[in-house]
Amino acid sequence: MNAPIANLTPTSIPQLLRLKQVQEHTGISRSTIYSMMNPKARAYDPTFPKSIQLSPRTVAWVAAELEAWIVAKAAAGRG
């Protein structure tokens, strides 16, 4: 269950990253990011964090989820 907003402290509010920031953190292009999120695409990665719709034309990703994904990919790559 989510905590009510009144109980959130500034440090408990998740940081959101916009697409450019996701690209900078991962080194992955915009089209590949969206392909990784599309189950019908060859590049689909079910472990890639889902975006959050902020408005009809704006999405963002939770920074902690993206960081966890990067750490898991790095660990898997080092076998």
PDB file with SEQRES, HELIX, SHEET and CRYST1 records, atoms N, CA, C and O in Angstrom:
SEQRES   1 A   79  MET ASN ALA PRO ILE ALA ASN LEU THR PRO THR SER ILE          
SEQRES   2 A   79  PRO GLN LEU LEU ARG LEU LYS GLN VAL GLN GLU HIS THR          
SEQRES   3 A   79  GLY ILE SER ARG SER THR ILE TYR SER MET MET ASN PRO          
SEQRES   4 A   79  LYS ALA ARG ALA TYR ASP PRO THR PHE PRO LYS SER ILE          
SEQRES   5 A   79  GLN LEU SER PRO ARG THR VAL ALA TRP VAL ALA ALA GLU          
SEQRES   6 A   79  LEU GLU ALA TRP ILE VAL ALA LYS ALA ALA ALA GLY ARG          
SEQRES   7 A   79  GLY                                                          
HELIX    1 AA1 ILE A    5  ASN A    7  5                                   3    
HELIX    2 AA2 LEU A   19  THR A   26  1                                   8    
HELIX    3 AA3 ARG A   30  MET A   37  1                                   8    
HELIX    4 AA4 ALA A   63  GLY A   77  1                                  15    
SHEET    1 AA1 3 LEU A  16  LEU A  17  0                                        
SHEET    2 AA1 3 THR A  58  VAL A  62 -1                                        
SHEET    3 AA1 3 ILE A  52  SER A  55 -1                                        
CRYST1    1.000    1.000    1.000  90.00  90.00  90.00 P 1           1          
ATOM      1  N   MET A   1       0.845  -1.181   0.000  1.00  0.00           N  
ATOM      2  CA  MET A   1       0.000   0.000   0.000  1.00  0.00           C  
ATOM      3  C   MET A   1       0.885   1.236   0.000  1.00  0.00           C  
ATOM      4  O   MET A   1       1.891   1.271   0.709  1.00  0.00           O  
ATOM      5  N   ASN A   2       0.537   2.232  -0.766  1.00  0.00           N  
ATOM      6  CA  ASN A   2       1.322   3.459  -0.840  1.00  0.00           C  
ATOM      7  C   ASN A   2       1.071   4.344   0.357  1.00  0.00           C  
ATOM      8  O   ASN A   2      -0.042   4.411   0.878  1.00  0.00           O  
ATOM      9  N   ALA A   3       2.128   5.030   0.791  1.00  0.00           N  
ATOM     10  CA  ALA A   3       1.998   5.954   1.910  1.00  0.00           C  
ATOM     11  C   ALA A   3       1.258   7.201   1.452  1.00  0.00           C  
ATOM     12  O   ALA A   3       1.459   7.657   0.327  1.00  0.00           O  
ATOM     13  N   PRO A   4       0.406   7.760   2.304  1.00  0.00           N  
ATOM     14  CA  PRO A   4      -0.259   9.009   1.925  1.00  0.00           C  
ATOM     15  C   PRO A   4       0.780  10.099   1.694  1.00  0.00           C  
ATOM     16  O   PRO A   4       1.841  10.089   2.319  1.00  0.00           O  
ATOM     17  N   ILE A   5       0.488  11.020   0.819  1.00  0.00           N  
ATOM     18  CA  ILE A   5       1.441  12.079   0.480  1.00  0.00           C  
ATOM     19  C   ILE A   5       1.823  12.888   1.719  1.00  0.00           C  
ATOM     20  O   ILE A   5       2.961  13.343   1.829  1.00  0.00           O  
ATOM     21  N   ALA A   6       0.906  13.071   2.634  1.00  0.00           N  
ATOM     22  CA  ALA A   6       1.198  13.852   3.838  1.00  0.00           C  
ATOM     23  C   ALA A   6       2.314  13.224   4.659  1.00  0.00           C  
ATOM     24  O   ALA A   6       3.000  13.932   5.397  1.00  0.00           O  
ATOM     25  N   ASN A   7       2.516  11.904   4.551  1.00  0.00           N  
ATOM     26  CA  ASN A   7       3.540  11.212   5.333  1.00  0.00           C  
ATOM     27  C   ASN A   7       4.886  11.127   4.628  1.00  0.00           C  
ATOM     28  O   ASN A   7       5.843  10.604   5.199  1.00  0.00           O  
ATOM     29  N   LEU A   8       4.981  11.629   3.402  1.00  0.00           N  
ATOM     30  CA  LEU A   8       6.239  11.549   2.669  1.00  0.00           C  
ATOM     31  C   LEU A   8       7.193  12.648   3.120  1.00  0.00           C  
ATOM     32  O   LEU A   8       6.798  13.790   3.352  1.00  0.00           O  
ATOM     33  N   THR A   9       8.442  12.271   3.236  1.00  0.00           N  
ATOM     34  CA  THR A   9       9.480  13.248   3.510  1.00  0.00           C  
ATOM     35  C   THR A   9      10.180  13.541   2.196  1.00  0.00           C  
ATOM     36  O   THR A   9      10.069  12.748   1.261  1.00  0.00           O  
ATOM     37  N   PRO A  10      10.899  14.658   2.092  1.00  0.00           N  
ATOM     38  CA  PRO A  10      11.567  14.968   0.825  1.00  0.00           C  
ATOM     39  C   PRO A  10      12.486  13.851   0.333  1.00  0.00           C  
ATOM     40  O   PRO A  10      12.647  13.676  -0.875  1.00  0.00           O  
ATOM     41  N   THR A  11      13.086  13.097   1.245  1.00  0.00           N  
ATOM     42  CA  THR A  11      13.984  12.030   0.818  1.00  0.00           C  
ATOM     43  C   THR A  11      13.242  10.763   0.413  1.00  0.00           C  
ATOM     44  O   THR A  11      13.829   9.888  -0.223  1.00  0.00           O  
ATOM     45  N   SER A  12      11.945  10.644   0.772  1.00  0.00           N  
ATOM     46  CA  SER A  12      11.210   9.439   0.410  1.00  0.00           C  
ATOM     47  C   SER A  12      10.431   9.601  -0.891  1.00  0.00           C  
ATOM     48  O   SER A  12       9.854   8.630  -1.381  1.00  0.00           O  
ATOM     49  N   ILE A  13      10.402  10.790  -1.454  1.00  0.00           N  
ATOM     50  CA  ILE A  13       9.726  11.008  -2.730  1.00  0.00           C  
ATOM     51  C   ILE A  13      10.631  10.485  -3.830  1.00  0.00           C  
ATOM     52  O   ILE A  13      11.779  10.916  -3.944  1.00  0.00           O  
ATOM     53  N   PRO A  14      10.128   9.560  -4.645  1.00  0.00           N  
ATOM     54  CA  PRO A  14      10.990   9.000  -5.699  1.00  0.00           C  
ATOM     55  C   PRO A  14      11.432  10.063  -6.701  1.00  0.00           C  
ATOM     56  O   PRO A  14      10.646  10.915  -7.115  1.00  0.00           O  
ATOM     57  N   GLN A  15      12.695   9.995  -7.076  1.00  0.00           N  
ATOM     58  CA  GLN A  15      13.206  10.900  -8.102  1.00  0.00           C  
ATOM     59  C   GLN A  15      12.799  10.345  -9.457  1.00  0.00           C  
ATOM     60  O   GLN A  15      12.923   9.146  -9.706  1.00  0.00           O  
ATOM     61  N   LEU A  16      12.316  11.211 -10.325  1.00  0.00           N  
ATOM     62  CA  LEU A  16      11.905  10.809 -11.659  1.00  0.00           C  
ATOM     63  C   LEU A  16      12.913  11.295 -12.683  1.00  0.00           C  
ATOM     64  O   LEU A  16      13.441  12.402 -12.581  1.00  0.00           O  
ATOM     65  N   LEU A  17      13.173  10.452 -13.670  1.00  0.00           N  
ATOM     66  CA  LEU A  17      14.098  10.798 -14.740  1.00  0.00           C  
ATOM     67  C   LEU A  17      13.330  10.907 -16.047  1.00  0.00           C  
ATOM     68  O   LEU A  17      12.502  10.052 -16.360  1.00  0.00           O  
ATOM     69  N   ARG A  18      13.601  11.946 -16.798  1.00  0.00           N  
ATOM     70  CA  ARG A  18      13.007  12.100 -18.122  1.00  0.00           C  
ATOM     71  C   ARG A  18      13.843  11.317 -19.129  1.00  0.00           C  
ATOM     72  O   ARG A  18      14.920  10.822 -18.796  1.00  0.00           O  
ATOM     73  N   LEU A  19      13.355  11.206 -20.341  1.00  0.00           N  
ATOM     74  CA  LEU A  19      13.982  10.372 -21.354  1.00  0.00           C  
ATOM     75  C   LEU A  19      15.451  10.721 -21.581  1.00  0.00           C  
ATOM     76  O   LEU A  19      16.290   9.823 -21.650  1.00  0.00           O  
ATOM     77  N   LYS A  20      15.773  11.997 -21.697  1.00  0.00           N  
ATOM     78  CA  LYS A  20      17.176  12.392 -21.920  1.00  0.00           C  
ATOM     79  C   LYS A  20      18.070  11.902 -20.793  1.00  0.00           C  
ATOM     80  O   LYS A  20      19.193  11.463 -21.038  1.00  0.00           O  
ATOM     81  N   GLN A  21      17.582  11.973 -19.569  1.00  0.00           N  
ATOM     82  CA  GLN A  21      18.363  11.515 -18.423  1.00  0.00           C  
ATOM     83  C   GLN A  21      18.532   9.994 -18.458  1.00  0.00           C  
ATOM     84  O   GLN A  21      19.597   9.479 -18.117  1.00  0.00           O  
ATOM     85  N   VAL A  22      17.487   9.277 -18.869  1.00  0.00           N  
ATOM     86  CA  VAL A  22      17.578   7.820 -18.989  1.00  0.00           C  
ATOM     87  C   VAL A  22      18.623   7.475 -20.050  1.00  0.00           C  
ATOM     88  O   VAL A  22      19.432   6.566 -19.860  1.00  0.00           O  
ATOM     89  N   GLN A  23      18.603   8.201 -21.163  1.00  0.00           N  
ATOM     90  CA  GLN A  23      19.585   7.985 -22.215  1.00  0.00           C  
ATOM     91  C   GLN A  23      21.002   8.235 -21.693  1.00  0.00           C  
ATOM     92  O   GLN A  23      21.913   7.458 -21.977  1.00  0.00           O  
ATOM     93  N   GLU A  24      21.190   9.309 -20.935  1.00  0.00           N  
ATOM     94  CA  GLU A  24      22.514   9.632 -20.390  1.00  0.00           C  
ATOM     95  C   GLU A  24      22.983   8.569 -19.404  1.00  0.00           C  
ATOM     96  O   GLU A  24      24.153   8.184 -19.423  1.00  0.00           O  
ATOM     97  N   HIS A  25      22.087   8.088 -18.542  1.00  0.00           N  
ATOM     98  CA  HIS A  25      22.456   7.091 -17.538  1.00  0.00           C  
ATOM     99  C   HIS A  25      22.775   5.732 -18.147  1.00  0.00           C  
ATOM    100  O   HIS A  25      23.650   5.016 -17.660  1.00  0.00           O  
ATOM    101  N   THR A  26      22.063   5.380 -19.215  1.00  0.00           N  
ATOM    102  CA  THR A  26      22.214   4.039 -19.773  1.00  0.00           C  
ATOM    103  C   THR A  26      23.096   3.983 -21.013  1.00  0.00           C  
ATOM    104  O   THR A  26      23.675   2.940 -21.316  1.00  0.00           O  
ATOM    105  N   GLY A  27      23.202   5.092 -21.728  1.00  0.00           N  
ATOM    106  CA  GLY A  27      23.917   5.092 -22.999  1.00  0.00           C  
ATOM    107  C   GLY A  27      23.108   4.440 -24.107  1.00  0.00           C  
ATOM    108  O   GLY A  27      23.658   4.074 -25.146  1.00  0.00           O  
ATOM    109  N   ILE A  28      21.806   4.292 -23.894  1.00  0.00           N  
ATOM    110  CA  ILE A  28      20.907   3.651 -24.856  1.00  0.00           C  
ATOM    111  C   ILE A  28      20.099   4.734 -25.567  1.00  0.00           C  
ATOM    112  O   ILE A  28      19.675   5.715 -24.956  1.00  0.00           O  
ATOM    113  N   SER A  29      19.893   4.538 -26.874  1.00  0.00           N  
ATOM    114  CA  SER A  29      19.154   5.523 -27.660  1.00  0.00           C  
ATOM    115  C   SER A  29      17.667   5.510 -27.325  1.00  0.00           C  
ATOM    116  O   SER A  29      17.149   4.562 -26.735  1.00  0.00           O  
ATOM    117  N   ARG A  30      16.998   6.587 -27.718  1.00  0.00           N  
ATOM    118  CA  ARG A  30      15.564   6.741 -27.490  1.00  0.00           C  
ATOM    119  C   ARG A  30      14.795   5.579 -28.111  1.00  0.00           C  
ATOM    120  O   ARG A  30      13.947   4.979 -27.451  1.00  0.00           O  
ATOM    121  N   SER A  31      15.078   5.260 -29.355  1.00  0.00           N  
ATOM    122  CA  SER A  31      14.323   4.204 -30.036  1.00  0.00           C  
ATOM    123  C   SER A  31      14.555   2.845 -29.385  1.00  0.00           C  
ATOM    124  O   SER A  31      13.631   2.036 -29.302  1.00  0.00           O  
ATOM    125  N   THR A  32      15.766   2.586 -28.925  1.00  0.00           N  
ATOM    126  CA  THR A  32      16.044   1.311 -28.260  1.00  0.00           C  
ATOM    127  C   THR A  32      15.332   1.233 -26.911  1.00  0.00           C  
ATOM    128  O   THR A  32      14.835   0.171 -26.535  1.00  0.00           O  
ATOM    129  N   ILE A  33      15.280   2.339 -26.189  1.00  0.00           N  
ATOM    130  CA  ILE A  33      14.566   2.362 -24.905  1.00  0.00           C  
ATOM    131  C   ILE A  33      13.114   1.974 -25.123  1.00  0.00           C  
ATOM    132  O   ILE A  33      12.578   1.129 -24.406  1.00  0.00           O  
ATOM    133  N   TYR A  34      12.475   2.589 -26.115  1.00  0.00           N  
ATOM    134  CA  TYR A  34      11.073   2.264 -26.382  1.00  0.00           C  
ATOM    135  C   TYR A  34      10.916   0.844 -26.923  1.00  0.00           C  
ATOM    136  O   TYR A  34       9.909   0.194 -26.643  1.00  0.00           O  
ATOM    137  N   SER A  35      11.881   0.353 -27.685  1.00  0.00           N  
ATOM    138  CA  SER A  35      11.831  -1.033 -28.151  1.00  0.00           C  
ATOM    139  C   SER A  35      11.950  -2.004 -26.979  1.00  0.00           C  
ATOM    140  O   SER A  35      11.302  -3.051 -26.967  1.00  0.00           O  
ATOM    141  N   MET A  36      12.774  -1.659 -26.000  1.00  0.00           N  
ATOM    142  CA  MET A  36      12.952  -2.517 -24.829  1.00  0.00           C  
ATOM    143  C   MET A  36      11.668  -2.604 -24.007  1.00  0.00           C  
ATOM    144  O   MET A  36      11.469  -3.560 -23.257  1.00  0.00           O  
ATOM    145  N   MET A  37      10.807  -1.612 -24.150  1.00  0.00           N  
ATOM    146  CA  MET A  37       9.544  -1.583 -23.414  1.00  0.00           C  
ATOM    147  C   MET A  37       8.397  -2.226 -24.194  1.00  0.00           C  
ATOM    148  O   MET A  37       7.323  -2.454 -23.636  1.00  0.00           O  
ATOM    149  N   ASN A  38       8.615  -2.521 -25.480  1.00  0.00           N  
ATOM    150  CA  ASN A  38       7.557  -3.036 -26.356  1.00  0.00           C  
ATOM    151  C   ASN A  38       7.648  -4.558 -26.475  1.00  0.00           C  
ATOM    152  O   ASN A  38       8.611  -5.074 -27.042  1.00  0.00           O  
ATOM    153  N   PRO A  39       6.656  -5.281 -25.947  1.00  0.00           N  
ATOM    154  CA  PRO A  39       6.699  -6.746 -25.999  1.00  0.00           C  
ATOM    155  C   PRO A  39       6.777  -7.324 -27.419  1.00  0.00           C  
ATOM    156  O   PRO A  39       7.199  -8.467 -27.594  1.00  0.00           O  
ATOM    157  N   LYS A  40       6.382  -6.558 -28.417  1.00  0.00           N  
ATOM    158  CA  LYS A  40       6.413  -7.048 -29.797  1.00  0.00           C  
ATOM    159  C   LYS A  40       7.745  -6.791 -30.490  1.00  0.00           C  
ATOM    160  O   LYS A  40       7.964  -7.270 -31.603  1.00  0.00           O  
ATOM    161  N   ALA A  41       8.638  -6.040 -29.848  1.00  0.00           N  
ATOM    162  CA  ALA A  41       9.918  -5.675 -30.466  1.00  0.00           C  
ATOM    163  C   ALA A  41      10.982  -6.739 -30.177  1.00  0.00           C  
ATOM    164  O   ALA A  41      10.937  -7.430 -29.159  1.00  0.00           O  
ATOM    165  N   ARG A  42      11.935  -6.849 -31.099  1.00  0.00           N  
ATOM    166  CA  ARG A  42      13.049  -7.799 -30.896  1.00  0.00           C  
ATOM    167  C   ARG A  42      13.892  -7.436 -29.681  1.00  0.00           C  
ATOM    168  O   ARG A  42      14.422  -8.315 -29.002  1.00  0.00           O  
ATOM    169  N   ALA A  43      14.015  -6.149 -29.409  1.00  0.00           N  
ATOM    170  CA  ALA A  43      14.851  -5.687 -28.295  1.00  0.00           C  
ATOM    171  C   ALA A  43      14.120  -5.717 -26.955  1.00  0.00           C  
ATOM    172  O   ALA A  43      14.664  -5.259 -25.950  1.00  0.00           O  
ATOM    173  N   TYR A  44      12.912  -6.242 -26.921  1.00  0.00           N  
ATOM    174  CA  TYR A  44      12.113  -6.241 -25.689  1.00  0.00           C  
ATOM    175  C   TYR A  44      12.886  -6.840 -24.522  1.00  0.00           C  
ATOM    176  O   TYR A  44      13.488  -7.909 -24.630  1.00  0.00           O  
ATOM    177  N   ASP A  45      12.853  -6.121 -23.407  1.00  0.00           N  
ATOM    178  CA  ASP A  45      13.491  -6.585 -22.170  1.00  0.00           C  
ATOM    179  C   ASP A  45      12.469  -6.432 -21.049  1.00  0.00           C  
ATOM    180  O   ASP A  45      12.238  -5.317 -20.581  1.00  0.00           O  
ATOM    181  N   PRO A  46      11.856  -7.523 -20.613  1.00  0.00           N  
ATOM    182  CA  PRO A  46      10.828  -7.416 -19.572  1.00  0.00           C  
ATOM    183  C   PRO A  46      11.361  -6.890 -18.242  1.00  0.00           C  
ATOM    184  O   PRO A  46      10.582  -6.486 -17.380  1.00  0.00           O  
ATOM    185  N   THR A  47      12.681  -6.894 -18.071  1.00  0.00           N  
ATOM    186  CA  THR A  47      13.249  -6.386 -16.826  1.00  0.00           C  
ATOM    187  C   THR A  47      13.471  -4.874 -16.853  1.00  0.00           C  
ATOM    188  O   THR A  47      13.738  -4.264 -15.818  1.00  0.00           O  
ATOM    189  N   PHE A  48      13.361  -4.269 -18.044  1.00  0.00           N  
ATOM    190  CA  PHE A  48      13.578  -2.821 -18.138  1.00  0.00           C  
ATOM    191  C   PHE A  48      12.446  -2.103 -17.413  1.00  0.00           C  
ATOM    192  O   PHE A  48      11.280  -2.457 -17.585  1.00  0.00           O  
ATOM    193  N   PRO A  49      12.780  -1.089 -16.597  1.00  0.00           N  
ATOM    194  CA  PRO A  49      11.745  -0.388 -15.822  1.00  0.00           C  
ATOM    195  C   PRO A  49      10.664   0.225 -16.711  1.00  0.00           C  
ATOM    196  O   PRO A  49      10.945   0.741 -17.793  1.00  0.00           O  
ATOM    197  N   LYS A  50       9.444   0.157 -16.237  1.00  0.00           N  
ATOM    198  CA  LYS A  50       8.312   0.750 -16.945  1.00  0.00           C  
ATOM    199  C   LYS A  50       8.295   2.255 -16.695  1.00  0.00           C  
ATOM    200  O   LYS A  50       8.648   2.728 -15.614  1.00  0.00           O  
ATOM    201  N   SER A  51       7.881   2.985 -17.709  1.00  0.00           N  
ATOM    202  CA  SER A  51       7.765   4.435 -17.559  1.00  0.00           C  
ATOM    203  C   SER A  51       6.446   4.765 -16.858  1.00  0.00           C  
ATOM    204  O   SER A  51       5.522   3.953 -16.805  1.00  0.00           O  
ATOM    205  N   ILE A  52       6.396   5.983 -16.326  1.00  0.00           N  
ATOM    206  CA  ILE A  52       5.201   6.496 -15.660  1.00  0.00           C  
ATOM    207  C   ILE A  52       4.664   7.627 -16.515  1.00  0.00           C  
ATOM    208  O   ILE A  52       5.413   8.528 -16.892  1.00  0.00           O  
ATOM    209  N   GLN A  53       3.377   7.592 -16.827  1.00  0.00           N  
ATOM    210  CA  GLN A  53       2.746   8.645 -17.622  1.00  0.00           C  
ATOM    211  C   GLN A  53       2.456   9.831 -16.704  1.00  0.00           C  
ATOM    212  O   GLN A  53       1.651   9.717 -15.780  1.00  0.00           O  
ATOM    213  N   LEU A  54       3.111  10.970 -16.954  1.00  0.00           N  
ATOM    214  CA  LEU A  54       2.901  12.156 -16.131  1.00  0.00           C  
ATOM    215  C   LEU A  54       1.824  13.060 -16.713  1.00  0.00           C  
ATOM    216  O   LEU A  54       1.092  13.725 -15.980  1.00  0.00           O  
ATOM    217  N   SER A  55       1.738  13.077 -18.020  1.00  0.00           N  
ATOM    218  CA  SER A  55       0.714  13.834 -18.734  1.00  0.00           C  
ATOM    219  C   SER A  55       0.538  13.151 -20.085  1.00  0.00           C  
ATOM    220  O   SER A  55       1.265  12.202 -20.382  1.00  0.00           O  
ATOM    221  N   PRO A  56      -0.397  13.599 -20.909  1.00  0.00           N  
ATOM    222  CA  PRO A  56      -0.598  12.909 -22.184  1.00  0.00           C  
ATOM    223  C   PRO A  56       0.658  12.795 -23.049  1.00  0.00           C  
ATOM    224  O   PRO A  56       0.777  11.859 -23.840  1.00  0.00           O  
ATOM    225  N   ARG A  57       1.586  13.726 -22.910  1.00  0.00           N  
ATOM    226  CA  ARG A  57       2.790  13.694 -23.747  1.00  0.00           C  
ATOM    227  C   ARG A  57       4.084  13.601 -22.951  1.00  0.00           C  
ATOM    228  O   ARG A  57       5.165  13.830 -23.495  1.00  0.00           O  
ATOM    229  N   THR A  58       3.987  13.270 -21.679  1.00  0.00           N  
ATOM    230  CA  THR A  58       5.171  13.260 -20.828  1.00  0.00           C  
ATOM    231  C   THR A  58       5.264  11.963 -20.031  1.00  0.00           C  
ATOM    232  O   THR A  58       4.315  11.559 -19.359  1.00  0.00           O  
ATOM    233  N   VAL A  59       6.439  11.316 -20.123  1.00  0.00           N  
ATOM    234  CA  VAL A  59       6.688  10.128 -19.315  1.00  0.00           C  
ATOM    235  C   VAL A  59       7.996  10.306 -18.556  1.00  0.00           C  
ATOM    236  O   VAL A  59       8.836  11.130 -18.918  1.00  0.00           O  
ATOM    237  N   ALA A  60       8.150   9.520 -17.503  1.00  0.00           N  
ATOM    238  CA  ALA A  60       9.377   9.537 -16.709  1.00  0.00           C  
ATOM    239  C   ALA A  60       9.585   8.149 -16.132  1.00  0.00           C  
ATOM    240  O   ALA A  60       8.677   7.317 -16.122  1.00  0.00           O  
ATOM    241  N   TRP A  61      10.785   7.920 -15.657  1.00  0.00           N  
ATOM    242  CA  TRP A  61      11.138   6.645 -15.033  1.00  0.00           C  
ATOM    243  C   TRP A  61      11.576   6.922 -13.604  1.00  0.00           C  
ATOM    244  O   TRP A  61      12.151   7.973 -13.322  1.00  0.00           O  
ATOM    245  N   VAL A  62      11.305   5.983 -12.699  1.00  0.00           N  
ATOM    246  CA  VAL A  62      11.748   6.103 -11.303  1.00  0.00           C  
ATOM    247  C   VAL A  62      13.248   5.810 -11.280  1.00  0.00           C  
ATOM    248  O   VAL A  62      13.693   4.744 -11.706  1.00  0.00           O  
ATOM    249  N   ALA A  63      14.014   6.769 -10.779  1.00  0.00           N  
ATOM    250  CA  ALA A  63      15.474   6.667 -10.791  1.00  0.00           C  
ATOM    251  C   ALA A  63      15.965   5.400 -10.096  1.00  0.00           C  
ATOM    252  O   ALA A  63      16.865   4.730 -10.604  1.00  0.00           O  
ATOM    253  N   ALA A  64      15.395   5.065  -8.954  1.00  0.00           N  
ATOM    254  CA  ALA A  64      15.842   3.884  -8.202  1.00  0.00           C  
ATOM    255  C   ALA A  64      15.623   2.595  -8.996  1.00  0.00           C  
ATOM    256  O   ALA A  64      16.444   1.680  -8.932  1.00  0.00           O  
ATOM    257  N   GLU A  65      14.520   2.523  -9.742  1.00  0.00           N  
ATOM    258  CA  GLU A  65      14.255   1.335 -10.560  1.00  0.00           C  
ATOM    259  C   GLU A  65      15.267   1.234 -11.695  1.00  0.00           C  
ATOM    260  O   GLU A  65      15.757   0.147 -12.003  1.00  0.00           O  
ATOM    261  N   LEU A  66      15.577   2.364 -12.311  1.00  0.00           N  
ATOM    262  CA  LEU A  66      16.555   2.365 -13.393  1.00  0.00           C  
ATOM    263  C   LEU A  66      17.941   2.002 -12.865  1.00  0.00           C  
ATOM    264  O   LEU A  66      18.670   1.242 -13.502  1.00  0.00           O  
ATOM    265  N   GLU A  67      18.305   2.542 -11.706  1.00  0.00           N  
ATOM    266  CA  GLU A  67      19.604   2.224 -11.111  1.00  0.00           C  
ATOM    267  C   GLU A  67      19.710   0.735 -10.785  1.00  0.00           C  
ATOM    268  O   GLU A  67      20.751   0.120 -11.014  1.00  0.00           O  
ATOM    269  N   ALA A  68      18.633   0.159 -10.251  1.00  0.00           N  
ATOM    270  CA  ALA A  68      18.633  -1.277  -9.934  1.00  0.00           C  
ATOM    271  C   ALA A  68      18.788  -2.105 -11.207  1.00  0.00           C  
ATOM    272  O   ALA A  68      19.494  -3.113 -11.207  1.00  0.00           O  
ATOM    273  N   TRP A  69      18.136  -1.690 -12.288  1.00  0.00           N  
ATOM    274  CA  TRP A  69      18.245  -2.397 -13.566  1.00  0.00           C  
ATOM    275  C   TRP A  69      19.678  -2.338 -14.081  1.00  0.00           C  
ATOM    276  O   TRP A  69      20.209  -3.340 -14.559  1.00  0.00           O  
ATOM    277  N   ILE A  70      20.308  -1.164 -13.985  1.00  0.00           N  
ATOM    278  CA  ILE A  70      21.695  -1.005 -14.442  1.00  0.00           C  
ATOM    279  C   ILE A  70      22.632  -1.907 -13.627  1.00  0.00           C  
ATOM    280  O   ILE A  70      23.503  -2.569 -14.190  1.00  0.00           O  
ATOM    281  N   VAL A  71      22.453  -1.931 -12.322  1.00  0.00           N  
ATOM    282  CA  VAL A  71      23.288  -2.770 -11.457  1.00  0.00           C  
ATOM    283  C   VAL A  71      23.103  -4.248 -11.810  1.00  0.00           C  
ATOM    284  O   VAL A  71      24.079  -4.996 -11.875  1.00  0.00           O  
ATOM    285  N   ALA A  72      21.860  -4.670 -12.036  1.00  0.00           N  
ATOM    286  CA  ALA A  72      21.600  -6.070 -12.382  1.00  0.00           C  
ATOM    287  C   ALA A  72      22.223  -6.419 -13.726  1.00  0.00           C  
ATOM    288  O   ALA A  72      22.783  -7.504 -13.879  1.00  0.00           O  
ATOM    289  N   LYS A  73      22.135  -5.520 -14.703  1.00  0.00           N  
ATOM    290  CA  LYS A  73      22.744  -5.772 -16.014  1.00  0.00           C  
ATOM    291  C   LYS A  73      24.254  -5.842 -15.891  1.00  0.00           C  
ATOM    292  O   LYS A  73      24.884  -6.694 -16.516  1.00  0.00           O  
ATOM    293  N   ALA A  74      24.842  -4.966 -15.102  1.00  0.00           N  
ATOM    294  CA  ALA A  74      26.296  -4.979 -14.923  1.00  0.00           C  
ATOM    295  C   ALA A  74      26.737  -6.276 -14.248  1.00  0.00           C  
ATOM    296  O   ALA A  74      27.737  -6.874 -14.644  1.00  0.00           O  
ATOM    297  N   ALA A  75      26.001  -6.706 -13.241  1.00  0.00           N  
ATOM    298  CA  ALA A  75      26.346  -7.948 -12.542  1.00  0.00           C  
ATOM    299  C   ALA A  75      26.216  -9.154 -13.471  1.00  0.00           C  
ATOM    300  O   ALA A  75      27.064 -10.046 -13.453  1.00  0.00           O  
ATOM    301  N   ALA A  76      25.149  -9.182 -14.289  1.00  0.00           N  
ATOM    302  CA  ALA A  76      24.938 -10.300 -15.204  1.00  0.00           C  
ATOM    303  C   ALA A  76      26.000 -10.308 -16.301  1.00  0.00           C  
ATOM    304  O   ALA A  76      26.407 -11.372 -16.768  1.00  0.00           O  
ATOM    305  N   GLY A  77      26.440  -9.140 -16.705  1.00  0.00           N  
ATOM    306  CA  GLY A  77      27.445  -9.040 -17.754  1.00  0.00           C  
ATOM    307  C   GLY A  77      28.816  -9.493 -17.303  1.00  0.00           C  
ATOM    308  O   GLY A  77      29.657  -9.862 -18.122  1.00  0.00           O  
ATOM    309  N   ARG A  78      29.039  -9.464 -16.015  1.00  0.00           N  
ATOM    310  CA  ARG A  78      30.349  -9.871 -15.465  1.00  0.00           C  
ATOM    311  C   ARG A  78      30.338 -11.332 -15.051  1.00  0.00           C  
ATOM    312  O   ARG A  78      31.354 -11.887 -14.632  1.00  0.00           O  
ATOM    313  N   GLY A  79      29.150 -11.949 -15.179  1.00  0.00           N  
ATOM    314  CA  GLY A  79      28.945 -13.363 -14.938  1.00  0.00           C  
ATOM    315  C   GLY A  79      29.488 -13.892 -13.701  1.00  0.00           C  
ATOM    316  O   GLY A  79      29.353 -15.085 -13.427  1.00  0.00           O  
TER     317      GLY A  79                                                      
END                                                                             
